[in-house]
């Protein structure tokens, strides 16, 4: 069983699943419109609550067992003020991986998984202006297990078709 989709940006057919994307971190979703206008700044790659909490858009990858495919999520992680400044200062660089892993807190609630917001993670910057990867701490949470051990193509297909409209 394999999947393919037509990319709405480039119009080409790609193998696999399109990424399931979250507009902002969970805290953004939980805020009222008034709170968002007063206290939040949301851009395509960065989000800020006042000058207290800083978020970066990342990619969470779940490998699909016995295939070259993955199930990917466009998600958010917190970063400290020092790390968000380092990341932002090097944002136009083509060698951002030199920043190394940065600690964060996973900042979205993935439907179908128990309590994912607040999982410990590392943000792994990548080169050539690719969004950083998320590496969850290796714990016994189902999402961390799926990232570490993979999911079946049947699980990925079921997940995608069940939750594609809820991200």
Secondary structure, 3 states (H helix, E strand, C coil): CCCEEECCCCCCEEECCCCEECCCCHHHHHCCHHHHHHHEEECCCEEEECCCEEEEEEEEEEEECCCCCEEEEEEEEEECHHHHHHHHHCCCCCCHHHHCEEEEEECCCCCCCCCCCCCEEEEECCCCCCCEEEEECCCCCHHHHHHHHCECHHHHHHHHHHHHHHC
